[in-house]
Structures are given as C-alpha cells and as structure tokens.
C-alpha cells in the first residue's frame, strides 16, 4: 500500500466537514503523516491557513487510532493536504510538532535549561511554575524545528493537556481516552512505567496509577 | 492422586461403586487454538526493552517438555493480560505460580507460563523429553521472547481432546446419569446397586450449594437434569480453591440424618448425602481457574449475583487425573483450611 492510499478517501474533504484521518488498519502513522513541513514556513498550510489553527483529537479505532480534525470557522479555498491535517493531533500547549524554534522563543522566551539529545537534537526545558520544580515543559529541537513535546509533573499544567488528558489524571481516565497501551516498559524514573501506543507517536509515564508525563514525538 | 481418592474414599462409602468406562468430555474450546510454530514465534521481532502486548491470541504448539518448574514473573503475566483486555475478574482468579520450559523443533528453549492446575497434571502424564501439544495464549513479547500461558495440553499417547469432543457431539447421546448435555458431561458417574448408600465428601470444605429440587431443569447454563445435588468448596492454605459437586442424590443429610445446609463445614469422609433412586452418583470437580479464559455466555447475567453458583463458572476437570495433594501444596504448601 502506498502512503497516499490511506488518505485517498479524505483528501477531497473541505472544511467545515470534520475529517477522519489515519485509517486505523493498514496505515502506519509514519506513512500517514509523511513529511512534516520544515522550518518556519512549514507552519503554513495552503493559502494562509496555519497548521496551528487546526485542532484534532485522537480517537481509538479498533487496535489503532484516527486523528479527527474539527471544523474551522473559515475554510480555505483548496483541499488541505492530509499530512498537514494530521499535525492537528500533535499539539501540546501552544505548540505543534513541526513548529520552528521561533515559536518557542516567542511564546516562552529563552529556555531555563538546554540538554543535549541523541542525533544532535537539543532539549529546551521550561519550568512552568517554579524553577527546578514540576511541572516542566520540554521541546526537543532539531534543525530549528520542534520534533518532540513533553510535559512532566504530578498535577495538571494549565494549557498543556493532550487529547483531554492532563498530568495527574488516573490511569482509568487515560484508558478511557486512549484504551490500553500495547507496550509497557519501566521508566528511568523510580516506580514509573512507560505506557506506549506503538507505532502512534504519543506515550505517557505513569506512577502510582497517575499520569506523570505526556510526550508527543514527530512520527518517523 | 485424586483418582485414587475417588477409588478409595468413595468406594469405601458407596458400596460396589463402579466407574463408568466413558471418559467425560470437556468444555474447553480446543478449536479456537490455531496451530503455530514455536520457532516462528521465537523469530518474531522483540522489543529492546519492556513488553509488547497483544490481544490474547490462542495458539496450539507442538513442543518438547524440558522441565516441570521454572521461576518466572507471574505478576507481569497478569498485568499484561489485563492490559491486553482480559477481564480483570478472570485474571484475578487465574492461578499461575510458575513456568515450565519447552523446546522447539529447532532446539530452542523457552520458559512459558502454565496454569497451576495444568502443571499439576504434567509430571504424571508427560515425561520430560516427551512431545506434547500445548494450548496456550500469546499475551506479550519481551526481549527474552514470547510470553505464553498454557491453558491445556494433550499428548500423543492420550486422547485427542478435540476429537473426543467432536465424537461426542456426533453421537448426541445423553450422559449416563443425565446430568449434562448431549455434547457435554462435566464429570464422572459411579453406579451403585442400591439407592440410599451414603456419599462422603472427598476433602474438607464448606457446603456452598444445596439443590433440593429433583426436577431442577437447568442448574448451570446448558447443563441440566442433575437432580438433587451438593457443592462443597475446598480451600487450601496456599490459596487454591476447588469445588466438588455430588449430583443425582437422594436424601441430602449427614450421618445423623440431619439436613445438610449451605454453610455447613465438612470434614473429608463426612457424609453429605445418599445415592438417589437412580443408583448413580454424578461427581465433578472444578478447580478455580479461568480455564479457557472466557466465561460461559450469559453466566454473569444469570448467576453473577448468586454466590452459591460461583462454582459453576469454572470448568470441570477430569477427577481421575486431578491430584488434590499437588493442587493444594503448590507454593506455600497447604492442607485444607
């Protein structure tokens, strides 16, 4: 199956019709998402419609997920490309995977810390309330683009929920929204477990039955 | 051995007991287990860390038995089963204290989980180094390999359970005692030359169910016509539980002629009733294990709120092969409490 096969039925949809993306069976997310738009210019979809304007939510569909994109007030004149539509489900706080670092700087300023990451990436870390305390927000930056977003803490960080899941919610709430994970592994954090939904690009850390970290990665 | 228990304990109580020759048939659904190759399973991708979890997939595996007992992380098994969507109540009832080791056709060895009740049969029925067919579910894959849980087994020397079940369906005959269905007899029958002979409990326990209505048409879904019966719950100090049921009874009274009632504590060999006018005792045994891990359809609706019918949710095993000493002593070891 070619990657476009997954989206073919949906590409002609126009706003404000809600669009279901990512057929759950037979389409891997990496195929579905394709290439994210790079650089600052990648934030723009068709004739002025910004990717950050589009919001969607992950819905469980059998063993997989679909990204359901909601309606927007002002539909663009042309059909929207599915790879950019899919980014609607990759938001955390005011950011979306694929944003330029400038978006980070504009919204949050200089990071409180930066940490080297594999493959030349850099983690930009912002403490959201008090320095050196939870909750904190991390954007992984590579080649001036955000390639991963993460929020960590034991209680909800205002504005940084993901798909109706906040830090501190119970695993029951997590399961209500995402279903059971298909991969578990111990986290580097003590008494903490990683819940993953492979190959979908989001994961959660759980300690004592509550979500302590949420992460979205750029689909491979 | 429970087979000897039946033969000795009951024979001493029920005069001239003769076991019927026909083996009971099983409700275990062998057909849903798909033939699989352990070597292919071992060759499948594994996570570098943690466990990948799948919807529990039933597999039939032909392997060689290497060891009867291996340590393994049973807590992980239960956790992944719940994550895989197996009902928590079934997982909670699952009794798995360890693993066995098996060898594939290409000589690769793997530890696999096994239900305690199944592992208790293995030493007597499958010599080490012998071929055996396991009916298992694939729950997860870890860096060490696939996580499999054995629910049942069969050997070349033994009866083919799937075939036996099929044959029984074809004949469509009622069990000799009438307790069951044309395609399902959940226990064994013993005949006696006269009604009224005493029937003793096979082990210590507590009476949990007394069915006084001889005409009770259906006592569990699809299994009826068992007449008057008593169910005794046997609890062991290692946490294991089994239910024994004595059906087609006449009077349900103790040695002093007093009626037996739910809640009565029973010592092994205590009289719990008498053989009925049909001169047949139907005996069955149900260890508390989820069996095929799927409850009988409608059970929860019908009996979920009736603790006295708890016994009926567990699948019967062949009492001739069941060893209560092994069953009660696995782990911490224990006599009935």
Interface residues (C-beta under 8 A of the other chain):
Chain A: X63 X180 X181 X182 X183 X184 X185 X186 X194 X196 X198
Chain B: X47 X49 X50 X51 X52 X53 X54 X55 X79 X80 X82 X83 X84 X85
